[in-house]
């Protein structure tokens, strides 16, 4: 029985020998005693090799190199608790031991002790130099996978992904790492990179396993956020999971509906109509988009007759009425007669200075006529004067302020303004605009 056990241990060691001697990225230059122990294992005497290591370790118990290699030898013999004990002892003596940190990360990951594994991998990252690209890439890959498992999608995690991509070509990234990296990128609005990674996964296999379906889901989700209608259809058919499919069918048309809604209230009716029509391309029975399209088309109608009618009323009215001027302002903006709109605003505000809607139209008209400085002044005055605006009105002001700052290339202020508008129905439009200013 004892001989059988030794033989099994020999097989375990022998099967992993090639990895130990040639493929491990994390073994230091092996001490002579470890090499002798491996030779004993090859000759069918793994216990003799272990005894040799223990003898050396008893003579030099603070030698971190011996502690690590004895732990690694024990790990191959499946004595995991003792291996962990030796790795940890090596780290108590020298916290910068890259190999011990990495092996502990792997062992805790196998036990599903994700947080402990994550912590050891992060410590290993601190002690691997940029010149050791293969080692750094390996550790980053494990950190990325665990970050995805624990839904850590913060900026630190995004930095790990971007570091990993520097050391890799997309087509050589293992699929599990690529999918985790794509998930993190997607959550951080890095849609182009996420789409490329998931495309590389999907091109390698025809499998319909859940991870592959998730890759198709992320790829398609990125496509509609990038307004890439062609790519939206490429892998959509590979999504079989009901939950993923329902989420996509609900989210994609709503995204374009939200964009249509926001630009409608910026009086950009062509853009609004285009987004709403895209929502219907994705989901032809999406009723909110169809209803709103009818409103947009009604607003696009010629307003000349109405303008003439209101102007006549203003001329014939014995008492000047701010409401007439406000209506005329709105109609001039509809007709893209922005200079006349600004004049009407001034007339209206002289009569009734507390109309926040008219302030907004003045700021919008300045934006449309590239009077950016004046537009910023009006919006800031509006936001300072009317501190109790309804949320949607306040978000609209900040969104327009962000657009103006973006055009003036004041990206810092643009980002601050967009972040103030990043709520509710404005969120998707803000995220789209933020992508272009965050990298500046």
N, C-alpha and C positions, 0 to 999 in steps of 0.2 A: 504493500500500500504506500509506504514511504517512497519507494523508488518511482512508483507511478506519479506521485505528487511532484517529485523532482523533475520527472520527464515533462509533465504538463508545464511546470514553470520554465523549463528549458525552451519548450515550444513558444511560449509567450515571448520570452526574451529574444529568441531567434527570429521570430516574425517581425519584431520591431527593431531588429539590429540595424537594418539598412537606414531606417529613420534616425536612429540614435547617432550612427557614425557619419552619415552623409547628408541627410536632409533637414535636420533640425536647425532652424535659424537661431535658436536660443541657447545652444551649448557653447560654453567658453572653450578655450584650448584645454583639452582633457588632461587631468593630472595622470601621471604614470600608473598610480595605483588603480585608477578607474579603468584604464586600458587593460590592466591585468585582470581585473574583475570581469570585464566583458569577455576576455579570452576564456576564462574559466567557465562562464555561462555557455559560450560556444562549444566548449568541450563536454557539456552536460553536467556541470557542477555549479549551478547558480548560487547555491547556499555557500559554497566555498568562497565565491566572489564576494558575497555579502559579508561573510566573516572577515575577509581581508579588509574591506572598507571599514567595518566596525572597529577592527584593531587599530587602524590608522587614526580613526576618529577619536578613539579613547585616548590615544597619545597626544592628540591635538584637537581638543573639543571646541576650540573657538575658530577653527579654520572654516571660513564661510564657503570656500570652494569645495572642501570635503563634505561639508554639511549638505550643500546643494546636490552634489553628485551621488551621495549616498541616498538622499531623498529621491532622486530621479531613478536610481536603481530599484529602490523599494516600490516606486510607483509602477514600474514595469512588472514587478512581482505581485501587483494588485494589493499591496499593503498600503492602502491610501492614507489611513489615519496616521501611521508612522511617517510617511512621506511628508504629509502636511505639517506635522510637528517639526521635522527637520528644516523644511523650507522657512517656517516661521521663526525658528531659532536663528537661521542665517540672517533673516531680516532684522531681528532684534539687535544683532551685532552690526549689520550694515544694511540700512534701509534702501540703499541705492542698488541692491542686487537685482538687476533687470530680470534675470532668468527665474529667480525664485518668485518674484511678483507675477510674472507671466504664467508660470506653472500653477500657482495658487488660483489665478484667475480662471484658468481652464478647468481645474478640478471643482471649484465652486460653481462654475457654469454647468458642469455635468450634473451636479446635485440640485440644479435649479435654485441655488442661492444667489439670485441675480444681483442683488445689491452688493454683496461681498465680492462677487466676481468682478463687477463693474469697478469697485474701488481698487482692487489689485491691478486691473488693466490700466487704470488711470495713473497709478503709481509707476507702473512699468513705462508708460509713455514719458514720464518725467525724466527717465534715465536712459532713454535711447536717443542717440545723436541723429541729426538730419542726414549724416553721411551713411547711416545704416538703413538704407531705404527699404530693404526687404523686411527687416525686422519691424520697422515703424509701420509699414503698410499692414503687416499681419496683425499687430496690436490694434491699430485703428479700425481694422475690419471687425474685430471682436467687439470693440467699444460701440461701433455703429449698430451692429446687430442687437446688442443689449439695450442700447438707447431706444431703438424702435420697440423692443419688447416691453420696455417700461414706459413707453410713450413720452420720452424726454426729447422734446423737439425744440429746445431753446437755442439761443445763438451760439452757445459753447458747443453744443452738439453739431450745429450747422458747420462750425469751424472744423470739427473733426472730419466731417464729410468732405469739405473742400480740400483739406490736407490730403486725404486719401486719394482724391481724384488727381492731385498733382503727381502722385506716384504711379498712376495707373492709366492704361488705355481702356476705354469703356468696354470694348468687346472681350477683354481678358478678366474683367471683374467677376468673381463667382456670383451666381444668381442670388443666393440668400443675402449677400452683402449689397448687391446692386438694388434689390427690392427694398431693403431697409434704408439704404441711402436715398432712394427715390421717394420713399415715404416721408423722410425728414425734410428733404428739399421741397416736396409738395406742401408740407405744413408751413414752411417758411417762404412760400410764394415764389420759389425758384423753379418755375414751371418748365422752362426750356431744358434745364439739366435733368429734371425728373422725367421729362418726356423721352429724352435721349436714352437714359438708363433703362427705362421700362421697355423701350423699343428693342434694345439689345437683348433683353430677356426673352421677349416675345418672338424675336426672329430665330432664336436658337432651338425652340421647341414647339411642337403642336399639342403639348399636353393641355388638359383642361383641369388640372389640379387647382386647388383653391389659391395657392400663391401666384400661379400664372394668371388666374382670373383677376386677382388683386392688381397685378401688374397692368393688365388690360384696363382695369378701372381707373388706375392713376393716369395711365397714358391718355385715355379718353377725357378724363377730368381736366388734365393739363391742356388738351387740345381746345376744349371749349373756352377755357380761360385765356388762351392765346388767340382766340378767334380764328382758329385753324379748322374750318369746317371739313376739309378733306381728311385730316387726321382723325377727326371725331368718328368717322365711319370705319376706319381701317380695322380696328380691333374690337369694336363694340360687340360684334357677334360672338366673341369668345367669352363674354361675361355671362355665365349661366346662373351664378348664385343670385337667388331672388332678392336678398337684402341689398347686395351691391347694385344690382340692376335698378331696383326701386329708388335707391338713393341717387343714382345717376340721372334717372328719368325725372326725378323731382327737382334735383339741384340745377342741372344744366339749363332747362328753360327758365327757371326762376332767376338764374344769374343774368341771362340776357334781358329778361323782363325788368329786373332791377336797374340795369344800365339804361334801358329805354325810358324808365320812369324818371331817373335822375336827369337825363339830358332833355327830357320834355320840359322840366321846370327850369332849365337853362335856355329855353326857347330855341334849342337846336333840334328842330323837328325832323330834319333829314336823318340825322344820326339816331334819334330816338326811334324813328320808324324802322330803320335798318336793324337795330337791335331787337325790336319787338318781332319783326318778321323772322329773324333768326331763331327766336324762341319757338316759333311755330314750325320752323324746319325741323327742329329737334323733337318737338312734341306737337303734332298738328292739332290735337284736341285741347291745347292749353288755353282755357277760356279767358283768364285774366289778360293775356297778351292780345287776344282778338278784340276784347272790349276796349282796351286802351288804344289799340290801333285806330279804332273808329274815332276816338277823341282826338288823336294826333291829326288824322286826316281832316277832321272838322276844323281844327285850329289852323291848318295849312291853307284853308280857303282864303280867297282874296278879301281883304277887309277895307278896301277903298271906299265903298259905299257907306260903311259904318263910320269911317273917319269923317267923311263929308257931313254925315248926319250929326255927329257929335260936335264938330267944329261950328256948325250952324246953331246948335243949341247954346254953345258957349257965347257966340256973338249976340244972340237974341235974348239971352238971359239977363235980367236986370240985376240979379245978385250973383256974383261969381261963386261957383260951386266947386270945391276941391275934388269931389267925386268925378266930375266931368273931366278934369285935367288928368286924374289918375287913370280913367278909362282910356283917354286919348294916348297917354304914355304907353299903356299896355298895347294898344293897337299899333302904335308906331314901332314898338319893338317887334311885334309880329311881322310887320312889313319891312323890317330891317332898316327903318328910317331912324337911325340911332341919334343923329344930331338933333332932330326935331324932338325925339323922346326926351333928351336931356333938358331942352328948353321947357318942355311940358312939366318935367319933374320939378324944376325950380319954381314954376308958377304954382304948382300944386302945394309944395312945401311952404311957400309964403302964406298960403291960406290955412294949411293944416300941417304943422311941422312934425306931427307924431305918427306919420304913416310909414311904418317900416317897409311895407311892400314896395312903396315908391322909391325909397332909398335903395333897395335892392335893384330895382330896374335901372336906376341911375348908374350904379356900380357895374351892372351887366352891360349897359350901353357904352360905358367907358372901356370895358374889356373888349367889346366887339370892335371898337374903333381904335384899339391899341393905345389908349390913354391909360397906361398901366399905373402910373403914379397916382393919378386922380382916382382910379378904381380902388386902389388900396386905401387911400384916405377915406373914401366914402364908406367902404366896408368896415373899417376900424371905428369910424364914427357911429355907424349903425350898431355894431356889437357893443360899444361902450354905452350908447344912449338907451338901447332897448335890452336890458339885462334879463328880462323875463319872456323872451321869445319862445314860441312853441319849438319843441325840439327839432322838427323837420325844417323850420325856417332858419334856425341857428346852424344846423348841419349844412344847409344850402349855402349860407354865407361863407362858412369856412371852406367848403369845397371850391367855391368860386375864388376865394382868396388864395387857395393853394394853386389853382390854375394860373392866376396872374403872377404869383411869385415864381412859378415854374418857368413861365415865358420870359421873365426877366433874369432867369438863371440864378435866382437866389434860392438854391435848393434847400438850404437849411431851414429857411422860413416856410418854404413850400411844404416840406416834410412836417413841420410843426402844425401847419394849418390843416393838412390832410389828416393827420392823426386826431385832430379835434373833430373831424367829420366822419371818423371811422365807426359808425354805428348804423344799426337798422338797415334800411333800404339803400343807404349810401355806401355801405361797407364794400360791396363788390367794385363799384366805380372807384372808390378811394384806393383799394388794393391795386387796381390796375394802374392808377396814376403813381402810387407810391413806388412801384417797381422801377419807374423811370427816374425817380429822384433819389432813391436810397443809395444807389451806387455812385452817385456824383460826389 
